[in-house]
Amino acid sequence: MSRPLYRGVSGVSGIRIPDNSIDSWDSQSKDKTEKDSSDRKGSSDQNPLQLKSPFRLLFADNNSHPKYGVTENGFSPDPFILGTPRSRHKLILFFMKFSIVFIVILALAGSFWWTISISTTSRGQIYHGYRRLQEKLVSDLLDIGEISYAPSKQKELDFCSQEFENYVPCFNVSDNLAQGYSDGSELDRQCGRELRQDCLLLSPMTYKIPLRWPTGRDVIWVSNVKITAQEVLSSGSLTKRMMMLDEEQISFRSASLMFDGVEDYSHQIAEMIGLRNESNFIQTGVRTILDIGCGYGSVGAHLFHSQLLTMCIANYESSGSQVQLTLERGLPAMVASFTTKQLPYPSLSYDMLHCARCGIDWDQKDGILLIEADRLLKPGGYFVWTSPLTNARNKDSQKRWKVIHDFAENLCWEMLSQQDETVVWKKTSKRKCYSLRKNGSPPPPLCSRGYDVESPYYRELQNCIGGTHSSRWISIEERATWPSRDHPKKNELAIYGLQPDEFAEDADSWRTAVRNYWSLLSPLIFSDHPKRPGDEDPPPPYNMLRNVLDMNAHFGGFNSALLQSGKSVWVMNVVPTSGLNYLPLIQDRGYVGVLHDWCEAFPTYPRTYDLVHAAGFLSIEAAQQHRCTMLDIFIEIDRLLRPEGWIIIRDTAPLIESARALTTRLKWDARVIEIESDSDQRLLICQKPFFKRQAN
């Protein structure tokens, strides 16, 4: 019985062949050799190109190759020799890969050619078509949501309890003290710890609609602010003692020498600067003033006649608040503290800082509070300080005064004049002054370029001089005076990365928008207030609105358009932290504003604004992954609005529909819903009803 024949395989060697099979092996090899010679002779007569044909290679006769792909000499053939099953498989894969690569390259080339061939018009059509589909989708989803959750979503919010009538979130001194805050930090704004109040604040039982401007500037209702007649009468200040007019009203006759001598005081400051009177402040480049610890806003009320805009800031006060009374008078104000954090204003924001017995110890904390004052002051601006410390007789007070005097000199402030208790300094307009300072006492260093944040948001106070690296370092004397400042030139706009045509287009659009707003508001306000007892019929509606808050101020165009149209209003221009920051431009134009995160409470008291304006604001917030909802923001708007106040929302159709759905829960009256022509914008105008707490 013969043993099976062992054939060699590729990569295997040293296999031993039994001796008794050698003869059989030789005879078989000889026969096959002769057969192969005959086959080669026959094939030589064929066309040699047949072997080179790819079809020949792919579909060659299987009989022309050894069975199982093994050669007759006992070894596997080369796997890359054409014609074998394995080689055909490799070649097929190669052709498939080549085809795929060719198709991909062809597709990419076609896509690129198609992209660059699309005109601007067609791209716009595609974009607007996409926007319409997107808005339709959102609208459908909103409709589905309203149908599915109508009972719960449309439920009106309840009113808050009486303890929240004057609620100001983020300012809770007792809680801050319990948390370990001290040394003035307990007065700082601390947001995020308190629970959200998903309820609406009711007006006090005795609340009355404020008097019209300008009467309301000098006379307010006692019941509208958290202050009692006893608190006013028991005050040690002559000004406060003489404020009471009768049992229901408080009078602030700021122009009367009988009360507080504001006119004489303002005249004195002007003379110390070298001016004839306060009406000449504009000529020296002064337009915006930050009044620190402003009392009840008497300085700002008086200077308003001279086209000066004064922002009042003071600590939060649970009763007798300076900020609340100032806002009630129709003057700019907000809660802010010179304690441990930088104020939410850009560097180089104000033309003048004023502090008359404001209660700040400028000599404390190594002068860091004076450094913050310097950051806010424009080059060439004025710092006015009135304090008994400047004219003290005892040694301790004199020592403190010398510390402040020397520190101001190291800040490159020049003391212009001192009269009685009032001192006026002028900030340098030359950067080189900082390198020429005396070395007698270590001067505060300049902030490094990377550390000099132009618009900080409640950042810790910095022990270095800021603003020196800013491209906005321009002396107030070199800037255009008001009102020319409201119209920046081309080189000035370049500082903020803007082109003149872009700025002009924005201004034109806001002039058109304001005309549209007022054409809609006038009949509404006039019909609601045809005539109050004892009042003449005023031309509606400008005098029904005084305090205006713009939630997304952008370039400040809404503010500018209001003034150009003759509206007697002031605007708090708010720049959301979630959007582009043009607050430096707004401040440089001669307006007031602030950075703010609208997922936090705005630093003011309830019922302080007549109109809240939100154009494009909802789109900005919708693009952010915030921790708050639209309802949270609208509840805060309701807190800020006075009874019978107005809300104007301008945004895309889906967002306007969402806002409209919330008005029912907030008990607002949706008065106007308009589609703006040649735009995808929608307009929603609502009014806050006048709800008062009822007596038990």
VENGIKA-V298059 format. One record per pair of residues at least 24 apart in sequence whose C-alpha atoms are under 10 Angstrom apart, sorted by the first residue. I is the first residue (numbers start at 1). J is the second residue. If there is no record, write none. Layout:
i: {I	I}
j: {J	J}
This chain:
i: {5	6	7	7	7	7	7	7	7	8	8	8	8	8	8	9	9	9	9	9	9	9	10	10	10	10	10	10	11	11	12	29	29	32	32	33	33	36	39	51	51	52	54	54	54	54	55	56	56	57	57	57	57	57	57	57	57	58	58	58	58	58	58	58	58	58	59	59	59	59	60	60	60	128	131	131	132	132	134	135	135	135	135	135	136	136	137	138	138	138	138	138	139	139	139	139	139	140	141	142	142	142	142	142	143	143	146	146	153	153	153	153	154	154	154	154	154	154	155	155	155	155	155	156	156	156	156	156	156	156	156	157	157	157	157	157	157	157	157	158	158	158	158	158	158	158	158	159	159	159	159	159	159	159	159	159	160	160	160	160	160	160	161	161	161	161	161	162	162	162	162	162	163	164	164	164	164	164	164	164	165	165	165	165	165	165	165	165	165	165	165	166	166	166	166	166	166	166	166	166	166	166	166	166	167	167	167	167	167	167	168	168	168	168	168	168	168	168	168	168	168	168	169	169	169	169	169	169	169	169	169	169	169	169	170	170	170	170	170	170	171	171	171	171	171	171	171	171	172	172	172	173	173	173	183	183	184	184	184	184	185	185	185	185	185	186	186	187	187	187	187	187	187	187	187	188	188	188	188	188	188	188	188	188	188	189	189	189	189	189	189	189	189	189	191	191	191	192	192	192	196	196	196	196	197	197	197	198	198	198	198	199	199	199	199	199	200	200	200	200	200	200	200	201	201	201	201	201	201	201	201	201	201	202	202	202	202	202	202	202	202	202	203	203	203	203	203	203	203	203	203	204	204	204	204	204	205	205	205	205	205	206	206	206	206	207	207	207	207	207	208	208	208	209	209	209	209	209	210	210	210	210	210	210	210	211	211	211	211	211	212	212	212	212	212	212	212	212	212	213	213	213	213	213	213	213	213	213	214	214	214	214	214	215	215	216	216	216	216	216	216	217	217	217	217	217	217	217	217	217	217	217	217	217	217	218	218	218	218	218	218	218	218	218	218	218	218	218	219	219	219	219	219	219	219	219	219	219	220	220	220	220	220	220	220	220	220	220	221	221	221	221	221	221	221	221	221	222	222	222	222	222	222	222	223	223	223	223	224	224	224	224	224	224	224	225	225	225	225	225	225	225	225	225	225	226	226	226	226	226	226	226	227	227	227	227	227	227	228	228	231	231	232	239	239	239	240	240	250	252	252	252	252	252	253	253	253	254	254	254	254	254	254	255	255	255	255	260	260	261	261	262	262	262	262	262	262	263	263	263	263	265	265	266	266	266	268	268	269	269	269	269	269	269	269	270	271	272	272	272	272	272	272	272	272	272	273	273	273	273	273	273	273	274	274	278	278	278	278	278	279	279	279	279	279	280	281	281	281	281	282	282	282	282	282	282	282	283	283	283	283	284	284	284	284	284	284	284	284	284	285	285	285	285	285	285	285	285	285	285	285	285	285	286	286	286	286	286	286	286	286	286	286	286	286	286	287	287	287	287	287	287	287	287	287	287	287	287	287	288	288	288	288	288	288	288	288	288	288	288	288	289	289	289	289	289	289	289	289	289	289	289	289	290	290	290	290	290	290	290	290	290	290	290	290	290	291	291	291	291	291	291	291	291	292	292	292	292	292	292	292	292	292	292	292	292	293	293	293	293	293	293	293	293	293	293	293	293	293	294	294	294	294	294	294	294	294	294	295	295	295	295	295	295	295	295	296	296	296	296	296	296	296	296	296	296	296	296	297	297	297	297	297	297	297	297	297	297	298	298	298	299	299	300	300	300	300	301	301	301	301	301	304	307	307	308	308	308	309	309	309	309	310	310	310	310	310	310	311	311	311	311	311	311	312	312	313	313	314	314	314	315	316	316	316	317	318	321	323	323	323	324	324	324	324	324	325	325	326	327	327	327	327	327	327	327	328	328	328	328	328	328	329	329	329	330	330	330	330	330	330	330	330	330	331	331	331	331	331	332	332	332	332	332	332	332	333	333	333	333	333	334	334	334	334	334	334	335	335	335	335	336	336	338	338	338	338	338	338	338	339	339	339	339	339	340	340	340	340	340	340	340	340	341	341	341	341	341	341	341	341	341	342	342	342	342	342	342	342	342	342	342	342	342	342	343	343	343	343	343	343	343	343	343	343	343	343	343	344	344	344	344	344	344	344	344	344	345	345	345	345	345	345	345	345	345	345	345	345	345	345	345	346	346	346	346	346	346	346	346	346	346	346	346	346	346	346	346	346	346	347	347	347	347	347	347	347	347	347	347	347	347	347	347	347	347	347	347	347	347	348	348	348	348	348	348	348	348	348	348	348	348	348	348	348	348	348	348	348	348	348	349	349	349	349	349	349	349	349	349	349	349	349	349	349	349	349	349	349	350	350	350	350	350	350	350	350	350	350	350	350	350	350	351	351	351	351	351	351	351	351	351	351	351	351	351	351	352	352	352	352	352	352	352	352	352	352	352	353	353	353	353	353	353	353	353	353	354	354	354	354	354	354	355	355	355	355	355	355	356	356	356	356	356	356	356	357	357	357	357	357	357	357	358	358	358	359	360	361	361	361	362	362	362	362	362	363	363	363	363	363	363	363	363	364	364	364	365	366	366	366	366	366	367	367	367	367	367	367	368	368	368	368	368	368	369	369	369	370	370	370	370	370	370	371	371	371	371	371	371	371	371	371	371	372	372	372	372	372	372	373	374	374	374	374	374	374	374	374	375	375	375	375	375	375	375	376	376	377	377	377	378	378	378	378	378	378	378	378	378	378	378	379	379	379	379	379	379	379	379	379	379	379	379	379	379	379	380	380	380	380	380	380	380	380	380	380	380	380	380	380	381	381	381	381	381	381	381	381	381	382	382	382	382	382	382	382	382	382	382	383	383	383	383	383	383	383	383	384	384	384	384	384	384	384	384	385	385	385	385	385	385	386	386	386	386	386	386	386	387	387	387	387	388	388	388	389	389	390	390	390	390	390	390	391	391	391	391	391	391	392	392	406	406	406	407	407	407	407	408	409	409	409	410	410	410	410	410	410	410	410	410	410	410	411	411	411	411	411	411	412	412	412	427	428	429	429	429	429	429	429	430	430	430	430	431	431	431	434	434	454	455	455	455	455	455	455	456	457	457	457	457	457	458	458	470	471	471	472	472	472	472	476	479	479	480	481	481	482	482	483	483	484	484	485	485	485	485	486	486	486	486	486	486	486	486	486	486	487	487	487	488	488	488	492	492	493	495	496	496	496	496	497	503	503	504	506	506	506	506	506	507	507	507	507	507	507	508	508	509	509	509	510	510	510	510	510	510	510	511	511	511	511	511	511	511	511	512	513	513	513	513	514	514	514	514	514	514	515	515	515	516	517	517	517	518	518	520	520	520	520	521	521	521	521	521	524	524	524	525	525	525	528	541	542	542	542	542	543	543	543	544	544	544	544	544	544	545	545	545	545	545	545	545	546	546	546	546	546	547	547	547	547	547	547	547	547	547	548	548	548	548	548	548	548	548	548	548	548	549	549	549	549	549	549	549	549	549	549	549	549	549	549	550	550	550	550	550	550	550	550	550	550	551	551	551	551	551	551	551	551	551	551	551	551	551	552	552	552	552	552	552	552	552	552	552	552	552	553	553	553	553	553	553	553	553	553	553	553	554	554	554	554	554	554	554	554	554	554	555	555	555	555	555	555	555	555	555	556	556	556	556	556	556	556	556	556	556	557	558	558	559	559	559	560	560	560	560	569	571	571	571	571	572	572	573	574	574	575	576	576	576	578	578	578	578	578	578	579	579	579	579	579	580	598	598	598	598	598	598	599	599	599	599	599	599	599	599	600	600	600	600	600	601	601	601	601	601	601	601	602	602	602	602	603	604	604	605	605	605	606	606	606	606	606	606	606	607	607	607	607	607	607	607	607	608	608	608	608	608	608	609	609	609	609	609	609	609	609	609	610	610	610	610	610	610	610	610	610	611	611	611	611	611	611	611	611	611	611	612	612	612	612	612	612	612	612	612	613	613	613	613	613	613	613	614	614	614	614	614	614	615	615	615	615	615	615	615	615	616	616	616	616	616	616	617	617	617	618	618	618	618	618	618	618	618	619	619	619	619	622	630	630	630	630	631	631	631	631	631	631	634	634	634	634	635	635	635	637	638	638	638	638	641	641	642	642	642	642	643	643	643	643	643	643	644	644	644	644	644	644	644	644	645	645	645	645	645	646	646	646	646	646	646	646	647	647	647	647	647	647	648	648	648	648	648	648	649	649	649	649	649	649	650	650	650	650	650	650	650	650	651	651	651	651	651	652	652	652	652	652	653	653	653	653	654	654	655	655	656	656	656	656	657	657	659	660	660	660	663	663	667}
j: {74	74	70	71	72	73	74	75	76	70	71	73	74	75	76	70	71	73	74	75	76	77	70	74	75	76	77	78	75	76	75	72	73	72	73	72	73	72	64	82	83	82	82	83	88	91	83	82	83	81	82	83	84	85	87	88	91	82	83	84	85	87	88	89	91	92	83	84	85	88	84	85	88	680	652	680	653	680	654	652	653	654	655	680	653	654	654	653	654	655	657	658	653	654	655	657	658	654	654	654	655	657	658	661	657	658	658	661	661	662	664	665	661	662	663	664	665	666	662	664	665	666	667	199	200	662	663	664	665	666	667	198	199	200	635	664	665	666	667	198	199	200	201	202	665	666	667	197	198	199	200	201	202	666	691	693	197	198	199	200	201	202	199	200	201	202	693	201	202	203	204	693	201	197	199	200	201	202	203	606	200	201	202	203	204	226	605	606	607	639	693	201	202	203	204	225	226	318	319	324	605	606	607	639	201	318	604	605	606	639	316	317	318	335	601	602	603	604	605	606	639	640	193	194	195	196	197	600	601	602	603	604	605	636	194	316	600	601	602	603	315	316	317	318	335	601	603	604	316	317	318	316	317	318	339	340	337	338	339	340	337	338	339	340	341	339	340	315	316	317	336	337	338	339	340	315	316	335	336	337	338	339	340	341	458	315	316	335	336	337	341	458	601	603	599	600	601	599	600	601	600	601	632	635	632	635	636	631	632	635	636	635	636	638	639	666	635	636	638	639	665	666	667	606	607	635	636	638	639	640	691	692	693	606	607	639	643	690	691	692	693	694	606	607	642	643	690	691	692	693	694	691	692	693	694	695	691	692	693	694	695	248	692	693	694	643	690	691	692	693	643	690	692	642	643	644	645	690	328	329	330	544	610	642	643	328	329	330	543	544	329	330	535	538	542	543	544	545	546	329	330	542	543	544	545	546	568	569	329	330	543	546	568	329	330	251	252	328	329	330	546	251	252	253	254	297	298	301	302	326	327	328	329	330	331	243	249	250	251	252	253	254	255	298	301	328	329	330	243	244	245	249	250	251	252	253	328	329	245	248	249	250	251	252	325	328	329	330	246	247	248	249	250	251	325	328	329	246	247	248	249	250	251	325	247	248	249	250	248	249	324	325	328	607	608	319	320	321	324	325	327	328	605	606	607	317	318	319	320	321	324	325	318	319	320	321	324	325	319	320	319	320	320	295	296	298	295	296	325	296	297	298	301	329	298	301	302	297	298	299	300	301	302	298	299	301	302	298	299	298	299	298	299	300	301	302	303	298	299	302	303	299	422	299	302	303	419	422	384	417	418	419	422	423	424	424	417	384	416	417	418	419	422	423	424	425	382	384	416	417	424	425	426	416	417	302	303	305	306	308	303	305	306	307	308	306	306	307	308	481	306	307	308	480	481	482	483	477	480	481	482	351	380	381	476	477	478	479	480	481	351	352	380	381	475	476	477	478	479	480	481	482	485	350	351	352	378	380	381	382	476	477	479	481	482	590	350	351	352	476	481	482	483	485	587	588	589	590	591	349	350	351	352	353	482	587	588	589	590	591	592	349	350	351	352	353	354	377	381	382	383	590	592	333	349	350	351	352	353	354	355	373	376	377	383	592	333	352	353	354	355	356	358	384	336	337	338	353	354	355	356	357	358	359	360	385	322	323	335	336	337	338	354	355	356	357	358	359	360	322	323	326	333	354	355	356	357	358	321	322	323	325	326	356	357	358	320	321	322	323	324	325	326	327	328	329	331	333	322	323	325	326	327	329	330	331	332	333	326	329	331	354	356	326	331	332	333	326	329	330	331	332	331	482	483	482	590	591	570	590	591	592	350	352	353	354	591	592	350	353	572	591	592	593	336	354	337	338	338	358	359	339	603	604	605	605	605	605	604	605	608	604	605	606	607	608	605	608	608	546	547	604	605	607	608	609	546	547	605	607	608	609	546	547	608	545	546	547	548	569	570	608	609	610	546	547	569	570	571	547	548	570	571	572	592	593	572	592	603	604	608	572	594	602	603	604	605	602	603	604	605	603	604	362	368	369	370	372	373	461	365	368	369	460	461	365	368	369	458	459	460	461	462	369	372	456	457	458	459	460	461	462	369	372	373	375	376	455	456	457	458	459	460	461	462	372	373	375	376	455	456	457	458	459	460	461	594	595	455	456	457	458	459	593	594	595	596	375	376	454	455	456	457	458	583	584	587	592	593	594	595	596	375	376	377	453	454	455	456	457	467	581	582	583	584	585	587	593	594	595	372	373	374	375	376	377	378	452	453	454	455	456	466	467	468	470	472	473	584	587	373	374	375	376	377	378	379	381	454	455	466	467	468	470	472	473	474	475	584	587	588	375	376	377	378	379	381	455	472	583	584	585	586	587	588	590	591	592	593	374	375	376	377	378	379	381	382	476	587	588	590	591	592	376	377	378	379	380	381	382	383	427	475	476	587	588	590	376	377	378	380	381	382	383	384	425	426	427	377	378	381	382	383	384	385	424	425	382	383	384	385	386	424	383	384	385	386	387	422	384	385	386	387	388	421	422	385	386	387	388	389	421	422	385	386	387	387	387	389	400	404	400	401	403	404	407	399	400	401	402	403	404	405	407	400	403	404	463	403	404	407	444	463	403	404	407	408	444	463	444	461	462	463	464	465	461	462	463	404	407	408	411	463	465	407	408	411	444	461	462	463	464	465	466	461	462	463	464	465	466	465	408	411	412	413	427	465	466	467	454	462	464	465	466	467	468	466	467	426	427	467	426	427	428	429	467	472	473	474	475	476	588	426	427	428	429	430	431	467	468	472	473	474	475	476	477	478	413	414	425	426	427	428	429	430	473	474	475	476	477	478	413	425	426	427	428	429	475	476	477	413	414	415	416	424	425	426	427	428	476	413	414	415	423	424	425	426	427	415	417	418	422	423	424	425	426	418	421	422	423	424	425	418	419	420	421	422	423	424	420	421	422	423	420	421	422	421	422	418	419	420	421	422	423	418	419	420	421	422	423	420	421	440	441	443	441	442	443	444	443	437	438	443	434	436	437	438	439	440	441	442	443	444	445	437	443	444	445	446	465	436	437	443	475	475	473	474	475	476	477	478	468	473	474	475	468	469	473	465	468	584	581	582	583	584	594	595	595	577	594	595	596	597	595	596	495	495	496	496	584	585	588	588	588	589	589	589	590	589	590	589	590	589	590	588	589	590	591	556	557	560	585	586	587	588	589	590	591	560	589	590	585	588	589	585	588	585	585	581	582	584	585	582	555	557	557	554	555	556	557	558	555	556	557	558	560	561	557	561	557	558	561	556	557	558	559	560	561	562	557	558	559	560	561	562	564	565	561	558	561	562	676	558	559	561	562	564	565	561	562	565	676	648	683	685	542	562	671	672	674	685	646	648	671	672	685	671	672	687	644	646	687	644	567	566	567	568	569	567	568	569	568	569	610	611	644	645	569	570	609	610	611	645	646	570	571	609	610	611	571	572	608	609	610	611	612	641	642	572	573	608	609	610	611	612	613	641	645	646	573	574	593	608	609	610	611	612	613	614	637	640	641	647	574	575	593	611	612	613	614	615	617	648	575	576	596	598	612	613	614	615	616	617	618	637	649	576	577	579	580	596	613	614	615	616	617	618	620	581	582	583	586	593	594	613	614	615	616	617	579	580	581	582	583	585	586	615	616	617	580	581	582	583	584	585	586	587	589	582	583	585	586	587	589	590	591	592	593	586	613	615	586	591	592	586	589	590	591	610	609	611	612	613	609	612	613	598	602	617	617	620	621	617	620	621	623	624	626	617	620	621	623	624	620	626	628	632	633	636	637	626	627	628	629	630	632	633	636	627	628	632	633	636	632	633	635	636	637	639	640	636	637	639	640	640	639	640	639	640	641	636	637	638	639	640	641	642	637	638	639	640	641	642	643	645	639	640	641	642	643	645	637	638	639	640	641	642	643	645	646	640	641	642	643	644	645	646	647	688	637	640	641	642	644	645	646	647	648	687	637	638	640	641	645	646	647	648	649	637	646	647	648	649	650	685	647	648	649	650	651	684	648	649	650	651	652	681	682	683	649	650	651	652	655	681	649	650	651	649	650	651	652	655	656	658	659	650	651	652	655	655	655	658	659	662	658	659	662	663	665	666	659	662	663	666	662	665	666	688	666	667	668	688	687	688	687	688	689	690	687	688	689	690	691	692	668	669	686	687	688	689	690	691	686	687	688	689	690	670	671	685	686	687	688	689	671	684	685	686	687	688	672	683	684	685	686	687	673	682	683	684	685	686	674	675	676	681	682	683	684	685	680	681	682	683	684	679	680	681	682	683	680	681	682	683	681	682	681	682	681	682	683	684	682	684	684	684	685	686	687	688	691}
